[in-house]
Amino acid sequence: MKKDFFTYQAQTTPHPLALEISHAKGSYIYDMQGNGHLDFVAGVSVCSLGHCHPKVVEAVIEQTRKYMHVMVYGEFIQQPAVVFSKYLASLLPGNLETTYLVNSGTEAIEGAIKLARRYTGRSKLIAAKNAYHGNTLGSLSLMNFEERKAPFRPLIPDISFLEFNSEQDLCKISKDTAAVILETIQGGAGFIMPKEGYLKKVKDRCAEMGALLILDEIQPGFGRTGNLFAFEHYQCVPDILVMGKGMASGLPVGGFTASHEIMNSLSNSPKLGHITTFGGNPVIAAAALATLKELTNSNLIPETLEKEKHFRSRLKHPYIKEIRGKGLMLSLIMKDEEIANKLILSCAKKNLILFWLLFEPKAVRISPPLTINTEDIDLGCDIILQTLNELEQ
Ligand SMILES: Cc1ncc(COP(=O)(O)O)c(C=O)c1O
């Protein structure tokens, strides 16, 4: 299987972890030899309710028996997408009431870019340095890493960058700006938190200039940081909220939410302003609804903050220089890049799954399922500390 994987399946790096999967349940992924691997990554912040949560599996089976694909997005009334969107609106503040469901995070970003341009009639976008918003051409244009962009140029024009958390840079937002797009917490950059009051200042400046604020919550959204969305910690409601990853607890999905007035501009002048075949797919929407109900009817969201405290109290070692992030979106900033690499690879051999961050080579990702229990947190922390002690010798 390994040979076929490398031959027939397109690769993203020359050195994938290449763990061959048999099945997964809760916080564990099982290999073909039956070994359980404790999952501190959750498919990169995706499996919010753990692997194969019974309520999500049940919702998928039930919907699959009724109907799967019946029409492209937006033509027929398909209950799962309507009920999910209405429930989400009831949980969101302000006039974040209308959701466009798509198939991935990057597609949601593309939709949000188009929506902002169409609604404001302006073309200029401002993104933050070190941001990651996805890999299709529009989203890639929002990234300031020339090395990863250059081979794919020309990308979309009229994009400039500000320094995340720099109030000085807010003067770059002008009456020509269609939208400012920020990750509420910068993920790939190393889990960088917004400074107190920063996001609100961005929002105020956008409002003053008639620009929209787009917040990318693809990673922190759906409960990972102690609120349903991370922006709720910062007294700042975006004009367009972008989501994905943990939304359907393991199935491919994305979405963007705005006021009815803003969102309406995608369905006229021109009509069909954004279209998708599979967006709002009923099976996936059923999984998203089951996920959202479970998150909001349990204590999983507030418990992420308790679990964060537990991680922070356990993970003390001279090689761990800092722990960044919030809730169960944490990154260990190691002494150097070599220690980070060795830790990830050695822990993989001890059946603990850790992972890298895109742009911070000293960082080690910890983003387990929100359902992880204290025993498994302790077990994983023991493996990390034991490995670091070995590396010290
Ligand atoms: C903050 C953020 N935005 C956008 C994306 C892109 O999402 P997707 O990979 O589903 O296209 C990601 C994925 O890692 C992300 O972390």
The ligand as an SDF file (V2000), in Angstrom:
LIG
                    3D

 16 16  0  0  0  0  0  0  0  0999 V2000
   -7.0740   29.8020    8.9920 C   0  0  0  0  0  0  0  0  0  0  0  0
   -7.3010   28.9450    7.7880 C   0  0  0  0  0  0  0  0  0  0  0  0
   -7.9400   29.4480    6.7270 N   0  0  0  0  0  0  0  0  0  0  0  0
   -8.1710   28.7130    5.6320 C   0  0  0  0  0  0  0  0  0  0  0  0
   -7.7550   27.4020    5.5450 C   0  0  0  0  0  0  0  0  0  0  0  0
   -8.0240   26.6150    4.3090 C   0  0  0  0  0  0  0  0  0  0  0  0
   -8.9840   25.6150    4.5550 O   0  0  0  0  0  0  0  0  0  0  0  0
   -9.0730   24.3330    3.5960 P   0  0  0  0  0  0  0  0  0  0  0  0
   -7.7970   23.5770    3.7490 O   0  0  0  0  0  0  0  0  0  0  0  0
  -10.2890   23.5900    4.0950 O   0  0  0  0  0  0  0  0  0  0  0  0
   -9.2560   24.8400    2.2200 O   0  0  0  0  0  0  0  0  0  0  0  0
   -7.0710   26.8310    6.6150 C   0  0  0  0  0  0  0  0  0  0  0  0
   -6.5550   25.4570    6.5400 C   0  0  0  0  0  0  0  0  0  0  0  0
   -5.6090   25.0780    7.1860 O   0  0  0  0  0  0  0  0  0  0  0  0
   -6.8290   27.6220    7.7730 C   0  0  0  0  0  0  0  0  0  0  0  0
   -6.1700   27.1370    8.8280 O   0  0  0  0  0  0  0  0  0  0  0  0
  1  2  1  0
  2  3  1  0
  2 15  2  0
  3  4  2  0
  4  5  1  0
  5  6  1  0
  5 12  2  0
  6  7  1  0
  7  8  1  0
  8  9  2  0
  8 10  1  0
  8 11  1  0
 12 13  1  0
 12 15  1  0
 13 14  2  0
 15 16  1  0
M  END
$$$$
